[in-house]
Amino acid sequence: MKEISSKQNQLIKDINKARLNKGIWAGAFIVEGFRLCEEAINSGLMIEAIFLAKHVLLDKNKYSLGKYLEADTEIYILDNELFDYISKTKNSQGILMIAEGRDTANISELSNLLSKNESLSILVMENLQDPGNLGTMLRTAYAFGYDAAITVGNSARVNQEKVLRSAMGAAFHLPIFEIKETNKLIELLKANKIDILAMTLEGVALSEYKRDKKISLWIGNEGNGLTDNLISLADSKITIPMPGGAESLNAAIAAAIALYELK
């Protein structure tokens, strides 16, 4: 174990850079809290560093630190004030880990996944910018046994801490891909005969849609929905009837309903 006492320490600076997707930990997961840290370890991700607040170390029996203290990585001890400086959560539990990121832009891996299964259920989020919504959708897709999730366009980064907290560990287990070019993804889906299913305000009622063996459910931006380009290229369009009169549903709520019904 090593102690860090200054904000000017290079590792403290590296954590701040990682939050901007820069530096030695660019693309890594910054994980806070015992439950999420345990999920990251159980998922098999390589843990690159562990940071503990001093009060946690002084009461190691209360916090069950065994698996962390035995981890094959360096552990850094910070005084409580310094830990609060690097923490982004209210009422921090005093533990932060840097876990390896995944190559979410790996087109060949995605192509292999799309081609090898006779049945497939994929969630695609286009220009989804709210990290809380994104994390909730990942958690829901993982809970319902979806095969993968994909973000396209100007979506929030999957490794953002708010996404990770909302996903409750799903981001460590569910295959996730981040593709910038929507048309590139559409070409790949069509080449593998995967139905492009657009969630819109006008379309076939969700309860009446008869799904194909391979589907990709597309959810759009919170304010504007899916792009006109995607809607024009979609194989099918579905909607959730709202007899109560509301104009729309929260994106994550709409996704949860559709993900459950389509699975």
VOPAGU-2260 file (C-alpha; in pm, 1 decimal, decimal comma):
REM VOPAGU-2260
SITE   aa  ch    i         X         Y         Z
SITE  MET   A    0       0,0       0,0       0,0
SITE  LYS   A    1     107,4     355,4     -66,4
SITE  GLU   A    2     -21,0     680,2      76,0
SITE  ILE   A    3    -111,0     984,1    -131,8
SITE  SER   A    4    -144,9    1316,6      46,7
SITE  SER   A    5    -145,0    1582,6    -226,6
SITE  LYS   A    6    -377,4    1690,6    -505,4
SITE  GLN   A    7     -61,5    1744,6    -709,4
SITE  ASN   A    8      20,7    1373,9    -707,3
SITE  GLN   A    9      37,0    1244,1   -1064,2
SITE  LEU   A   10    -216,9     967,3    -999,1
SITE  ILE   A   11    -471,3    1219,5    -873,9
SITE  LYS   A   12    -416,1    1415,1   -1194,4
SITE  ASP   A   13    -451,3    1091,0   -1394,0
SITE  ILE   A   14    -794,2    1026,2   -1240,1
SITE  ASN   A   15    -907,8    1373,3   -1343,4
SITE  LYS   A   16    -772,3    1317,4   -1695,8
SITE  ALA   A   17    -950,1     983,1   -1718,3
SITE  ARG   A   18   -1279,5    1160,2   -1656,3
SITE  LEU   A   19   -1209,0    1353,3   -1976,3
SITE  ASN   A   20   -1118,0    1029,0   -2157,2
SITE  LYS   A   21    -752,3    1130,8   -2163,3
SITE  GLY   A   22    -422,1    1018,3   -2017,3
SITE  ILE   A   23    -299,0     674,5   -1910,6
SITE  TRP   A   24    -648,0     564,6   -1806,6
SITE  ALA   A   25    -837,4     697,8   -2108,5
SITE  GLY   A   26   -1137,1     472,8   -2172,5
SITE  ALA   A   27   -1113,5     307,2   -1831,5
SITE  PHE   A   28   -1403,7     260,0   -1592,6
SITE  ILE   A   29   -1387,2     479,8   -1281,6
SITE  VAL   A   30   -1588,7     281,1   -1031,1
SITE  GLU   A   31   -1706,2     404,2    -689,7
SITE  GLY   A   32   -1881,9     224,6    -405,4
SITE  PHE   A   33   -1841,6    -127,1    -273,4
SITE  ARG   A   34   -2125,9    -282,9    -471,5
SITE  LEU   A   35   -2008,3    -152,4    -810,4
SITE  CYS   A   36   -1645,7    -231,3    -730,1
SITE  GLU   A   37   -1743,9    -587,1    -646,5
SITE  GLU   A   38   -1937,9    -614,3    -973,5
SITE  ALA   A   39   -1631,0    -494,7   -1164,9
SITE  ILE   A   40   -1410,6    -753,6    -995,5
SITE  ASN   A   41   -1664,5   -1034,7   -1048,5
SITE  SER   A   42   -1693,5    -947,3   -1418,2
SITE  GLY   A   43   -1328,0   -1032,8   -1468,6
SITE  LEU   A   44   -1214,2    -682,9   -1561,4
SITE  MET   A   45    -852,5    -608,8   -1483,6
SITE  ILE   A   46    -830,2    -370,3   -1188,4
SITE  GLU   A   47    -555,6    -117,3   -1248,7
SITE  ALA   A   48    -561,8      68,2    -916,2
SITE  ILE   A   49    -763,9      90,3    -594,3
SITE  PHE   A   50    -800,3     408,6    -391,4
SITE  LEU   A   51    -925,4     390,2     -32,7
SITE  ALA   A   52   -1014,6     666,8     210,7
SITE  LYS   A   53    -820,3     635,0     534,1
SITE  HIS   A   54   -1133,7     591,0     744,4
SITE  VAL   A   55   -1219,8     277,0     545,4
SITE  LEU   A   56    -880,8     121,2     606,7
SITE  LEU   A   57    -903,7     197,2     978,7
SITE  ASP   A   58   -1230,1       3,3     998,5
SITE  LYS   A   59   -1155,3    -278,4     755,9
SITE  ASN   A   60   -1377,7    -531,5     937,0
SITE  LYS   A   61   -1684,2    -312,5     884,6
SITE  TYR   A   62   -1615,0    -274,8     514,7
SITE  SER   A   63   -1510,5    -634,7     430,1
SITE  LEU   A   64   -1195,2    -536,2     247,2
SITE  GLY   A   65   -1053,3    -887,2     206,5
SITE  LYS   A   66   -1096,5    -924,3    -169,1
SITE  TYR   A   67    -968,1    -571,7    -231,3
SITE  LEU   A   68    -661,9    -607,4     -11,2
SITE  GLU   A   69    -581,2    -937,3    -183,2
SITE  ALA   A   70    -628,3    -798,6    -533,3
SITE  ASP   A   71    -328,3    -816,1    -763,2
SITE  THR   A   72    -299,3    -439,7    -798,5
SITE  GLU   A   73    -162,9    -136,8    -616,7
SITE  ILE   A   74    -371,9      10,7    -334,4
SITE  TYR   A   75    -345,7     379,0    -250,8
SITE  ILE   A   76    -455,5     528,1      80,5
SITE  LEU   A   77    -587,1     884,5      81,2
SITE  ASP   A   78    -682,9    1101,4     373,6
SITE  ASN   A   79   -1057,0    1156,4     387,5
SITE  GLU   A   80   -1045,2    1510,6     251,3
SITE  LEU   A   81    -836,7    1410,3     -48,8
SITE  PHE   A   82   -1065,1    1116,7    -122,3
SITE  ASP   A   83   -1364,2    1350,6    -118,3
SITE  TYR   A   84   -1176,3    1560,5    -375,5
SITE  ILE   A   85   -1155,5    1269,5    -624,0
SITE  SER   A   86   -1501,4    1132,8    -546,4
SITE  LYS   A   87   -1802,4    1225,2    -759,1
SITE  THR   A   88   -2068,1    1074,7    -533,3
SITE  LYS   A   89   -2259,5    1217,6    -240,9
SITE  ASN   A   90   -2190,0    1036,0      87,3
SITE  SER   A   91   -1897,9     847,6     -66,1
SITE  GLN   A   92   -1824,1     499,0      68,1
SITE  GLY   A   93   -1451,4     565,9      50,2
SITE  ILE   A   94   -1350,6     331,0    -230,4
SITE  LEU   A   95   -1269,8     409,7    -594,8
SITE  MET   A   96   -1126,0     171,9    -851,8
SITE  ILE   A   97    -982,0     211,5   -1196,2
SITE  ALA   A   98   -1090,2     -86,3   -1406,1
SITE  GLU   A   99    -982,5    -159,9   -1760,8
SITE  GLY   A  100   -1210,6     -31,1   -2032,6
SITE  ARG   A  101   -1334,0    -235,6   -2323,0
SITE  ASP   A  102   -1283,8    -177,4   -2693,6
SITE  THR   A  103   -1639,4     -64,8   -2756,4
SITE  ALA   A  104   -1555,6      48,6   -3111,6
SITE  ASN   A  105   -1451,8    -302,0   -3223,4
SITE  ILE   A  106   -1650,9    -345,3   -3545,6
SITE  SER   A  107   -1512,0    -692,5   -3617,0
SITE  GLU   A  108   -1624,6    -818,0   -3275,3
SITE  LEU   A  109   -1969,4    -670,3   -3331,3
SITE  SER   A  110   -1987,9    -823,5   -3678,6
SITE  ASN   A  111   -1897,8   -1163,1   -3535,8
SITE  LEU   A  112   -2169,2   -1135,5   -3269,9
SITE  LEU   A  113   -2432,4   -1037,1   -3527,6
SITE  SER   A  114   -2352,9   -1323,1   -3762,6
SITE  LYS   A  115   -2314,4   -1618,6   -3528,1
SITE  ASN   A  116   -2658,0   -1632,5   -3360,8
SITE  GLU   A  117   -2981,0   -1761,1   -3518,3
SITE  SER   A  118   -3183,8   -1539,0   -3284,5
SITE  LEU   A  119   -3068,1   -1203,9   -3156,3
SITE  SER   A  120   -3205,2    -916,9   -2948,7
SITE  ILE   A  121   -3010,6    -590,7   -2951,3
SITE  LEU   A  122   -3079,4    -248,1   -2803,6
SITE  VAL   A  123   -2959,5      50,1   -3007,4
SITE  MET   A  124   -2959,4     404,4   -2864,7
SITE  GLU   A  125   -2922,8     690,0   -3114,0
SITE  ASN   A  126   -2801,0    1029,1   -2985,9
SITE  LEU   A  127   -2903,7     937,9   -2630,8
SITE  GLN   A  128   -2738,4    1207,3   -2424,2
SITE  ASP   A  129   -2863,6    1165,2   -2067,1
SITE  PRO   A  130   -2622,0     938,0   -1874,6
SITE  GLY   A  131   -2892,7     832,4   -1630,4
SITE  ASN   A  132   -3122,0     720,1   -1911,4
SITE  LEU   A  133   -2839,4     539,4   -2086,7
SITE  GLY   A  134   -2737,4     353,7   -1771,3
SITE  THR   A  135   -3096,5     258,4   -1693,8
SITE  MET   A  136   -3143,0     119,2   -2044,5
SITE  LEU   A  137   -2825,9     -87,8   -2016,5
SITE  ARG   A  138   -2942,9    -225,1   -1682,7
SITE  THR   A  139   -3283,2    -313,5   -1830,3
SITE  ALA   A  140   -3137,0    -478,4   -2141,8
SITE  TYR   A  141   -2902,9    -686,1   -1924,5
SITE  ALA   A  142   -3187,6    -783,1   -1689,2
SITE  PHE   A  143   -3402,8    -907,2   -1979,4
SITE  GLY   A  144   -3121,9   -1107,6   -2138,2
SITE  TYR   A  145   -3047,4    -896,0   -2444,9
SITE  ASP   A  146   -2742,4    -998,7   -2642,9
SITE  ALA   A  147   -2582,6    -654,9   -2677,8
SITE  ALA   A  148   -2636,5    -280,7   -2659,9
SITE  ILE   A  149   -2508,2     -23,0   -2906,6
SITE  THR   A  150   -2486,2     355,0   -2890,5
SITE  VAL   A  151   -2467,4     551,3   -3213,9
SITE  GLY   A  152   -2417,3     914,4   -3305,7
SITE  ASN   A  153   -2375,5    1174,9   -3035,2
SITE  SER   A  154   -2458,8     957,0   -2736,2
SITE  ALA   A  155   -2320,2     975,1   -2383,3
SITE  ARG   A  156   -2005,5     769,9   -2324,5
SITE  VAL   A  157   -2068,0     432,8   -2164,2
SITE  ASN   A  158   -1776,0     473,7   -1923,4
SITE  GLN   A  159   -1915,8     791,9   -1765,6
SITE  GLU   A  160   -1956,9     745,1   -1392,8
SITE  LYS   A  161   -2325,1     840,4   -1388,8
SITE  VAL   A  162   -2388,6     580,7   -1659,2
SITE  LEU   A  163   -2208,8     316,8   -1452,8
SITE  ARG   A  164   -2403,5     401,8   -1138,0
SITE  SER   A  165   -2737,0     390,6   -1321,9
SITE  ALA   A  166   -2644,1      65,3   -1496,5
SITE  MET   A  167   -2570,4    -100,0   -1158,2
SITE  GLY   A  168   -2297,2    -325,0   -1298,0
SITE  ALA   A  169   -2463,6    -408,6   -1631,4
SITE  ALA   A  170   -2194,0    -217,0   -1820,7
SITE  PHE   A  171   -1934,5    -466,4   -1694,4
SITE  HIS   A  172   -2123,2    -772,0   -1822,1
SITE  LEU   A  173   -2336,4    -678,5   -2125,0
SITE  PRO   A  174   -2154,0    -657,2   -2460,6
SITE  ILE   A  175   -2162,5    -285,5   -2546,9
SITE  PHE   A  176   -2050,1    -110,5   -2863,2
SITE  GLU   A  177   -2014,8     260,4   -2939,3
SITE  ILE   A  178   -2046,8     337,7   -3309,7
SITE  LYS   A  179   -2033,6     695,2   -3436,4
SITE  GLU   A  180   -2171,0     646,1   -3786,2
SITE  THR   A  181   -2536,2     542,2   -3793,4
SITE  ASN   A  182   -2528,2     440,7   -4160,9
SITE  LYS   A  183   -2230,4     213,3   -4099,5
SITE  LEU   A  184   -2423,5      28,9   -3830,8
SITE  ILE   A  185   -2736,0       8,4   -4046,8
SITE  GLU   A  186   -2535,2    -152,3   -4328,5
SITE  LEU   A  187   -2396,6    -408,5   -4085,2
SITE  LEU   A  188   -2740,4    -490,7   -3943,3
SITE  LYS   A  189   -2900,1    -526,7   -4287,7
SITE  ALA   A  190   -2613,8    -744,6   -4407,6
SITE  ASN   A  191   -2691,8    -982,0   -4120,8
SITE  LYS   A  192   -3069,9    -971,1   -4181,2
SITE  ILE   A  193   -3143,1    -804,9   -3848,6
SITE  ASP   A  194   -3476,1    -620,9   -3833,4
SITE  ILE   A  195   -3429,7    -248,6   -3766,6
SITE  LEU   A  196   -3716,5    -162,6   -3534,9
SITE  ALA   A  197   -3772,3     208,6   -3472,3
SITE  MET   A  198   -3957,7     332,9   -3164,0
SITE  THR   A  199   -4166,7     627,9   -3283,2
SITE  LEU   A  200   -4480,0     818,0   -3187,4
SITE  GLU   A  201   -4658,2     671,2   -3488,3
SITE  GLY   A  202   -4632,2     309,4   -3587,9
SITE  VAL   A  203   -4767,9     -37,6   -3520,5
SITE  ALA   A  204   -4882,6     -81,5   -3160,8
SITE  LEU   A  205   -4615,3    -266,2   -2965,0
SITE  SER   A  206   -4860,3    -541,5   -2867,0
SITE  GLU   A  207   -4940,2    -610,0   -3234,6
SITE  TYR   A  208   -4583,9    -629,3   -3363,4
SITE  LYS   A  209   -4468,6    -980,5   -3452,4
SITE  ARG   A  210   -4095,0    -988,0   -3401,9
SITE  ASP   A  211   -3842,2   -1152,5   -3629,1
SITE  LYS   A  212   -3579,4   -1387,8   -3489,9
SITE  LYS   A  213   -3318,8   -1111,3   -3512,2
SITE  ILE   A  214   -3415,5    -760,4   -3405,9
SITE  SER   A  215   -3247,8    -434,7   -3314,6
SITE  LEU   A  216   -3470,5    -202,5   -3111,5
SITE  TRP   A  217   -3381,3     162,2   -3173,7
SITE  ILE   A  218   -3451,5     431,4   -2913,1
SITE  GLY   A  219   -3384,1     795,8   -2997,7
SITE  ASN   A  220   -3281,4    1119,8   -2834,6
SITE  GLU   A  221   -3477,0    1228,0   -2526,0
SITE  GLY   A  222   -3610,8    1545,5   -2685,9
SITE  ASN   A  223   -3615,6    1473,2   -3058,9
SITE  GLY   A  224   -3651,6    1097,8   -3089,8
SITE  LEU   A  225   -3487,7     906,5   -3371,4
SITE  THR   A  226   -3341,1    1091,1   -3670,4
SITE  ASP   A  227   -3540,9    1111,5   -3991,8
SITE  ASN   A  228   -3259,9     921,9   -4162,7
SITE  LEU   A  229   -3297,0     622,4   -3932,1
SITE  ILE   A  230   -3676,2     623,4   -3950,4
SITE  SER   A  231   -3663,6     624,1   -4331,0
SITE  LEU   A  232   -3432,8     320,3   -4328,5
SITE  ALA   A  233   -3613,9     123,7   -4056,4
SITE  ASP   A  234   -3777,1    -208,7   -4143,7
SITE  SER   A  235   -4055,8    -155,9   -3892,8
SITE  LYS   A  236   -4192,4     121,6   -3674,7
SITE  ILE   A  237   -4362,1      60,5   -3340,3
SITE  THR   A  238   -4527,3     279,6   -3082,7
SITE  ILE   A  239   -4658,1     242,8   -2728,1
SITE  PRO   A  240   -5025,8     343,9   -2719,2
SITE  MET   A  241   -5096,6     599,6   -2445,4
SITE  PRO   A  242   -5472,6     619,6   -2387,9
SITE  GLY   A  243   -5416,1     848,6   -2091,3
SITE  GLY   A  244   -5327,8    1133,8   -2323,4
SITE  ALA   A  245   -4959,7    1196,9   -2246,2
SITE  GLU   A  246   -4760,0    1307,8   -2549,7
SITE  SER   A  247   -4464,1    1085,3   -2475,2
SITE  LEU   A  248   -4283,9     872,7   -2219,2
SITE  ASN   A  249   -3938,8     913,5   -2069,3
SITE  ALA   A  250   -3691,2     742,1   -2303,4
SITE  ALA   A  251   -3576,2     490,6   -2040,8
SITE  ILE   A  252   -3935,7     404,3   -1944,4
SITE  ALA   A  253   -4037,3     354,9   -2307,4
SITE  ALA   A  254   -3730,9     138,2   -2362,7
SITE  ALA   A  255   -3807,4     -76,5   -2057,9
SITE  ILE   A  256   -4162,9    -146,7   -2176,7
SITE  ALA   A  257   -4047,0    -236,5   -2528,3
SITE  LEU   A  258   -3749,2    -442,4   -2412,5
SITE  TYR   A  259   -3974,9    -653,5   -2193,4
SITE  GLU   A  260   -4248,1    -699,8   -2452,2
SITE  LEU   A  261   -4010,0    -786,3   -2735,4
SITE  LYS   A  262   -3796,5   -1033,4   -2547,5
